[in-house]
Amino acid sequence: MKKTNTIKPALTALVAGACCVAGFFVAPVQPAQADTYSNLVNAQNQHAASVQREAQLKAQLSGVNSELANKIIELDDLTNNKIVAAQDKVTQANADAADAQEEAQAAADRLAAAQKDKETLEQQIEQTGKDYDDAHAAVAQLAREGMHGSSTSEVMSVVTGSSSTQDFVNSMQSRDALSRNEANAASSAASTLNTSKNRGERLAAIEKQIATLKTQADQKAASAQTAAQTAQNERDALEQLRAEGEQRRDELTGMVSSLKNQTAAQAAQSVLLASQVDSYNQQYQKEQAQSAGQVQNGQQGTTGGNTGNSGNSSYTPPASSGGSSGGQGTSNGDVGNRYVAGQCTWYAYNRRKQMGIGTPSWLGNGGDWWRTAPAYGLRVDHTPQVGAALSFLPGQAGADGTYGHVAVVEAVYSDGSFQISEMNVGGPYIMGSRRLYNPSLYWFVH
């Protein structure tokens, strides 16, 4: 089954206009410095883009009441700078917390293994006593099983009569009754096993090791707890910023509608839309986490699969009747969202539903919507309208070369440009927005 559409390039700026960043000449970077250098350049680029965006926004808001203009600029800064930086901190803090927890678990596992060794050794000591020499016993067994010849009985007396492994080695090396090969073989085996201690000495060594491991485990556990708390603090800070964004957006919505200057109104609407997109991102992330929790608990979702067509691959949509007649939205063929969760088709269905617009459940991949929609009574043309689905042809404006793409029109401007929102540009569930021009190049599904 085919994977649903995705588009490859990064998101373009929310406010019209390209962003240029001055280049840097730097000396070759050593591998160990690559990450630091990359982060530095990214930070410089982001800062330059932020400065240019703010300057452009101020220019577009020229002539607007200074209090209102400042509120719009502050919301833009909150959405595109502060929230983005806070999200990066959350991502890093979550990764650090996961690493710390993994290290803490590894330390706990090592401690548990050492404690198990101690328990086993204590049980052995109860049976044999602390002075039992495993090395001596092992070499004795080796001698019994592997030595042959007229001197075997004499070797056995040496083995059983030795008080320690070293005593045995010394005795073996001094016996003229054994051949040189037999002596060398026995001596080599005994020397190897002589590194072992008797059970009492090994128990003391393990107890010492356990004390060290317990200290390490406690330290790792404390570090994991600290990292987890840091991650929670960063998440709380991000939530506070998003709550602030909600409040500022609600406050500005009514004020922006009073703007008479079209350029200023369009710029303000772009800022509001960017804030709204961030809110949608958060909503979908929570839904994704809840769905993941349901799957882990054995509750399967209804979308499933890895195709952008439907959950029922045997269903064939009606053949297109062509033409451009029909209205906006339809209940014909709408039996719920049957598109793959996190994909552009899934988002377009949900977004249109939020706008009160019905969408058939079986329109196929994003690049197919313009062709399949007329069969369900939907109007298809080259005129952008708020709520319309923009069906990108394969490869068009960065759309996937096989499956195309689909987005939703959020705003239409007097200069012929229009704003869209979309999903799965940077990956499943990731939303974005961009401004496009030349609507005659695109198919809009109403």
C-alpha positions, 0 to 999 in steps of 0.5 A, a space after each residue: 500500500 502506498 504511503 500518503 503524500 508528504 512534501 519535501 522542502 522546509 516551511 517558507 516564511 509566514 510573512 511574504 518575502 525571502 529571508 537573506 542571511 549574510 554568509 560567513 568565512 570560517 576555518 575548517 572545523 574539526 569533527 569534535 567541534 562540528 556540533 558546536 559550530 553547527 549550533 552556532 551557525 544555526 543560532 546566528 541564522 535564526 537571529 538574522 531571520 528574526 531581525 529581518 522578519 521583525 523589520 519587515 513586519 514593522 514596515 507593513 504595520 507602518 501607520 498603525 496605532 503604536 499600541 496595536 502594532 506593538 501587540 502584533 509584533 510581540 505576538 509574532 516574537 512569542 510565536 516565532 522566537 520564544 515558543 520555538 526556543 522553549 520547544 527546543 529546550 523541552 526537546 533537549 531536556 526530554 532527551 537528557 532526562 531519558 539518557 539519565 534514566 537509562 544510565 540510572 537503570 544500568 547502574 541499578 542493574 549492575 548493583 542488582 547483579 553484584 548483589 545476586 553474586 553475593 547471595 549465591 556466594 553466601 549460599 556456597 559458603 554455607 556449604 563449604 566454608 569461607 576457606 574453600 579454594 575454587 581454583 585449587 579444586 578446579 586444578 585438582 579436577 583438571 589433574 584427575 581428568 587430564 593427566 596420564 602415565 605412571 606418575 598419576 598417583 604421585 600427582 594426585 597426592 600433590 594436588 590433594 595435599 597442597 594447602 593452596 593453589 600456589 603450593 600446588 604450582 610450586 610442588 608440581 614444578 619441582 616434581 622430577 617424576 613428571 615429564 616436562 610436558 605434563 609439568 608445563 601443562 599443569 603449571 599453566 593451568 594452575 597459574 591461570 586459576 591462581 588469580 581467583 581467591 577463596 570464597 571468603 576473600 571473594 565475598 569481601 571483594 564483592 561486598 566492597 564492589 557493592 558499596 561502590 556500585 550502590 554509591 554510583 546507582 544513587 548518584 545516577 538516580 539523583 541525576 535522573 530525578 534532577 533531569 526529569 524535574 528540569 524537563 518538567 520545568 521546561 515543559 511548564 515554561 512552554 505551556 505558560 508561553 502558549 497560554 500567553 499566546 492564546 490570550 494575546 491572540 484572543 485579544 488581537 482578533 477583534 482589534 485586527 478586524 478594525 484595520 483599514 490598511 490592507 497591507 497591515 491587515 494582511 500582516 496582522 492576519 498572518 501573525 494571528 494564523 501563525 499563532 493559531 497553527 502553533 495551537 493546532 500543533 499542540 492539540 495534535 501532539 496531545 491527540 497523538 500522545 493519547 492515541 499512542 497510550 491507547 495502542 499501548 493499552 490494547 485499544 486500536 484506533 480507527 484510522 490505521 494503515 499506511 496509505 492516504 486512501 482509506 482504511 478499507 483498501 477494497 473500496 473504490 471511489 466513484 469515477 469522476 464526472 468532471 466539471 466544476 459545478 457544486 458547492 463547498 463541502 458535502 456530506 456525500 461520502 463523508 463517513 468520518 476521517 479515514 485518512 492516515 493520522 498525521 498525514 496532509 489528507 488527515 489534517 485537511 479533513 479535520 481542518 475543514 471539519 473545524 470550519 464546518 465544511 464536509 469532506 468525503 472520506 475517500 478522495 485518495 492521495 492529496 494530489 488526487 483530490 482535485 480529480 476525485 472530488 467532482 464525483 461527490 458534488 464538490 466544486 473544483 476550480 482555480 479560485 482560492 476560497 477560505 476553507 477550500 482544499 488546495 490539491 497540489 499535483 505531484 511535484 508542484 510547489 515541492 509536493 511529493 513527486 508521486 502522491 502530491 499534497 493537499 492543504 487548506 486555504 486560511 486567508 485570501 488577500 486582495 493582491 491575489 495571494 492566499 495563505 494555507 495551512 498544512 501538515 506533514 511538511 516536516 514530518 507526520 503531525 507537524 503543521 505549517 503555514 505559507 503564502 502562495 501566489 498565482 492561484 491560477 496554477 492550482 486546483 482548489 476543492 470547495 
